[in-house]
Amino acid sequence: MDDYEDLDVDEIEFAPVEGAGERLPLLTLEEAHDLLDWLRDAAARSGPDAAVANRWAREIAARIPSRD
């Protein structure tokens, strides 16, 4: 999916959360898919934020199961 089939999530460096304060609650799978849909829509539009939305859409898509 989206050229990320071979992405190894274990190789991704995540920002440390120590000392970063309280973490936000996790998204439900439905919320994650809604956010992914919104980001993909924003990425499809031309504009200054399209590239950023596309990058975040790819990152989220690589971390959640597909919608069946």
ROMAR-433111 format. One line per field, with one value per residue (C-alpha): x, y negated, z; residue number from 1. Coordinates in pm, 1 decimal, always signed. Last residue first. Example, Ala and Ser with C-alpha at 12.3 -4.5 7.8 and 13.67 -1.06 7.14 Angstrom:
REM residues 2
xx = (+1367.0, +1230.0)
yy = (+106.0, +450.0)
zz = (+714.0, +780.0)
k = (2, 1)
***
This chain:
REM residues 68
xx = (-1166.3, -975.7, -603.3, -411.1, -237.1, +130.0, +228.4, -90.0, +0.3, +342.6, +208.2, -68.7, +182.6, +403.5, +106.1, -21.8, +324.1, +338.8, -12.2, +44.5, +148.3, -130.9, -254.4, -519.7, -455.8, -255.6, -552.5, -775.9, -510.7, -482.9, -859.4, -877.0, -585.6, -756.8, -1075.8, -871.1, -699.5, -1033.4, -1179.0, -874.2, -918.6, -661.1, -426.5, -463.7, -229.6, +99.0, +172.7, +488.0, +784.5, +1021.6, +1066.1, +871.3, +1160.7, +1087.1, +1050.3, +1322.5, +1178.0, +1364.6, +1110.5, +835.6, +999.9, +854.6, +847.0, +482.9, +529.8, +496.9, +140.3, +0.0)
yy = (+410.4, +95.1, +159.8, +213.9, -90.0, -190.0, -225.7, -419.1, -666.6, -743.6, -760.9, -1001.4, -1211.0, -1248.3, -1328.3, -1592.1, -1753.0, -1755.0, -1899.7, -2178.6, -2454.4, -2384.5, -2147.6, -1915.9, -1541.0, -1569.5, -1727.4, -1437.5, -1187.3, -1363.5, -1350.4, -981.4, -907.6, -1101.0, -900.4, -579.2, -668.8, -759.2, -420.9, -240.6, -423.5, -691.4, -655.1, -891.5, -1191.0, -1154.8, -1353.2, -1558.4, -1544.9, -1443.5, -1100.9, -1085.8, -1022.8, -1093.0, -776.1, -629.4, -394.2, -64.3, +139.1, +16.3, +205.1, +59.1, +315.2, +257.4, -120.0, -211.7, -340.9, +0.0)
zz = (+585.3, +680.6, +663.9, +984.8, +1128.8, +1137.5, +771.5, +694.9, +970.9, +823.7, +466.9, +569.4, +762.9, +455.3, +231.6, +474.9, +479.0, +98.5, +67.3, +322.5, +80.6, -162.4, -425.8, -296.6, -290.4, +31.5, +212.3, +105.1, +211.6, +547.3, +599.1, +510.1, +746.1, +1026.0, +974.6, +965.1, +1293.1, +1451.3, +1348.5, +1488.2, +1816.7, +1880.8, +2174.5, +2468.3, +2468.8, +2648.8, +2964.1, +2964.9, +2732.2, +3009.7, +2859.2, +2534.6, +2300.4, +1933.8, +1730.4, +1514.2, +1254.9, +1208.9, +1409.6, +1175.2, +888.5, +570.7, +289.1, +195.7, +218.0, -150.0, -97.2, +0.0)
k = (68, 67, 66, 65, 64, 63, 62, 61, 60, 59, 58, 57, 56, 55, 54, 53, 52, 51, 50, 49, 48, 47, 46, 45, 44, 43, 42, 41, 40, 39, 38, 37, 36, 35, 34, 33, 32, 31, 30, 29, 28, 27, 26, 25, 24, 23, 22, 21, 20, 19, 18, 17, 16, 15, 14, 13, 12, 11, 10, 9, 8, 7, 6, 5, 4, 3, 2, 1)
***
